[in-house]
Amino acid sequence: MNAPVLTSQATYEAQANFVAELATRLHVYGTTAQRLEAAVEAVAHRLGLDCEIFSNPTGMILSFADPVRGQHNGITRVIRLDPGEQNLARLAATDAIAEDVLAGRLAPADGLAALKALDRPGTRRMQALAAFSFGLSAAAVAALLGAGLAGVVTSGVIGLVIGVMAVLAGGRPRLGEALEAIAAMVATLLAAAVATFIEPLSFKTVIVASLIVLMPGLMLTNAVSELSAQHLVSGTARFAGALMILMKLTFGTVAAMQVVRLLGWVPQEAAAQPLPVVAELAALGVAAFAFAVLFQASRRDYPLVMGSVLLGYALTRLGGEVLGLASENFAGGAFFAGMGVAALSNVYGRWRNRPGALVRVPGIILLVPGSVGFRSLNFVMERDVILGLDTAFALLSALIALVAGLLFGNLLVPSRRNI
């Protein structure tokens, strides 16, 4: 008489274990709270589970009602996690495993094993490529910001140094905690040395470009997106985390400038140099490749990710300059690009039955205003409070416009399984 109950209980526990592991993977791979919770609840519902989930940037609580003994006798999981980072290859693999379980091609226990098999340590080659991509992205952004040849080369070298530091910080928790402050100090000191003794630079542009990968622009955007979806705890926590990263970057830069003054260095400033169209396209291509590596996309998705970066940039230019949507008080280019990228990412997700994040995340990366927040705090630290507040309002305007564009894009084309 007890055999069916035991079988049902075993199936229930296997399904709950699979859903908990799926939620953990989505969190680790950088999924926002509202998308994660909606995706997990949808998968649990299709498996016949009654699941409630609460997610925040540093953990999750999942509660599964027991189908045999009742709602108040189920399984509750409290999972402590570090804030996730984008890993598009593993996100796509996780989504494919979930599809196989939902379609019955994999049992929940086999799906759990397949998810755990995704944990493979990074090879030396992958780490070297990631560090090199820091330099590539820094050089490309410096070119797009008009830093000139000397600024591009300097930014690329400094970015490579910071990339090596970031890779080393992966296995050194204490270095990881102070990485942003140390990186900002190193970037500022090296840029100041070049501008003083070798060649005049567009000094602040080089610093911003060198630190661009560490800027929490995507984190700020995700935080505002969560707040707009009424995930107030997660959005507030993520916003606070982004603000702390900006503070560490700002402190490192300001501290390094004090050292520069003590040493008596006088960095020579160079004027910004607009790029010709061919050079701008080349810089965009380099930036797109670098972000494909940094987002840890699979090789087969490199063309898709790179095309999405170019798409976001093109839509921004189209909305802001061609259609004339931009104004002093409204970041129309960011709104138009966010709406277009969100809609097209959902079209891709439905068409290919794959995560729309493969298009959405790289598509908005050049739109997120992390560097604006960095400049704002720098102005405040330098006692120019009025300019700092003005820049902060520009940051908020850009964030609101971008997130509104993403929301409108999701209205135009509903997302597939929220990821």
Summary of the structure (lengths in Angstrom):
residues: 419
radius of gyration: 22.9
end to end distance: 42.6
largest distance: 86.7
contacts: 1519
relative contact order: 0.11
helix: 71%
strand: 7%
